[in-house]
Amino acid sequence: DMNERIMKEEEISDAFIMFPGGIGTFDEFFKIWTMKKVQQIKKPLVILNIGEIFSPLIKQIDVLSEAGFIKKPALDLISVYDDVSSLLEGTNGMIQ
């Protein structure tokens, strides 16, 4: 099932990186974000915003934060990078 898949990914991965994808991508992203919030997952969670594909999602997350629905500690669990080179540079070798 999806939870088993995420736990297997957590076991073998350095990080969780959301690339452009379909509905399953969003499902996994939000599940992992929630699991990070309750400290079931400790690895980095990254949105790779290639070509600004996720900019509307990022804006909506900001809107929800400004409205008080998402607190800063939850926002701090996500990193956003616009390209792979800045991702690698910004994670200081944590992601290879």
C-alpha positions in Angstrom: 0.0 0.0 0.0 1.0 3.7 -0.2 2.2 3.9 3.4 4.4 0.8 2.9 5.8 2.4 -0.3 6.6 5.6 1.5 8.3 3.8 4.4 10.4 1.8 1.9 11.3 5.0 0.1 12.3 6.5 3.5 14.5 3.5 4.2 16.5 3.7 0.9 16.4 7.5 0.1 18.5 10.5 1.1 15.5 12.8 0.7 12.1 13.2 -0.8 12.1 15.4 -4.0 8.8 16.3 -5.7 9.4 16.4 -9.4 6.5 17.4 -11.8 4.1 14.5 -11.9 0.4 13.5 -11.6 -2.0 13.0 -8.7 0.2 10.3 -7.1 3.0 12.9 -6.8 0.7 15.2 -4.8 -0.6 12.3 -2.7 3.0 11.3 -1.7 4.1 14.9 -1.2 1.3 15.7 1.3 1.6 12.4 3.1 5.4 12.8 3.5 4.9 16.4 4.6 2.4 15.3 7.3 4.7 12.5 8.4 7.5 15.0 8.7 5.3 17.2 10.8 4.6 14.4 13.3 8.3 13.4 13.1 7.8 10.0 11.5 10.1 11.0 8.7 13.3 13.1 9.3 14.8 13.3 5.8 14.6 16.5 3.7 11.4 17.2 1.7 12.0 19.3 -1.5 9.9 20.8 -4.1 11.9 20.9 -7.4 10.1 23.8 -9.1 11.5 23.3 -12.6 10.0 25.9 -15.0 7.9 27.3 -12.1 5.6 24.3 -12.5 4.8 24.3 -8.8 4.6 28.0 -8.3 0.8 28.0 -8.1 1.0 25.3 -5.4 3.6 27.2 -3.5 1.5 30.3 -3.7 -1.5 28.4 -2.3 0.5 27.0 0.5 1.6 30.6 1.3 -2.0 31.8 1.2 -3.0 29.1 3.6 -0.1 30.1 5.9 -1.1 33.8 5.8 -4.6 32.7 6.7 -3.3 30.9 9.7 -4.0 27.3 8.6 -0.3 26.3 8.1 2.1 27.4 10.8 5.8 28.4 10.1 7.2 25.2 11.6 5.3 23.2 9.0 6.5 25.5 6.2 10.1 25.1 7.4 9.8 21.4 6.7 9.9 22.1 2.9 12.7 23.4 0.8 12.0 24.8 -2.7 14.6 24.8 -5.5 14.2 25.9 -9.1 16.8 23.6 -10.6 19.0 20.6 -9.8 22.2 22.5 -9.4 20.8 24.8 -6.8 19.2 21.8 -5.0 22.6 20.1 -4.8 24.3 23.3 -3.7 21.6 24.2 -1.2 21.5 20.8 0.5 25.3 20.9 1.2 25.9 17.4 0.0 23.0 15.8 2.0 21.5 14.8 -1.4 23.7 13.1 -3.9 
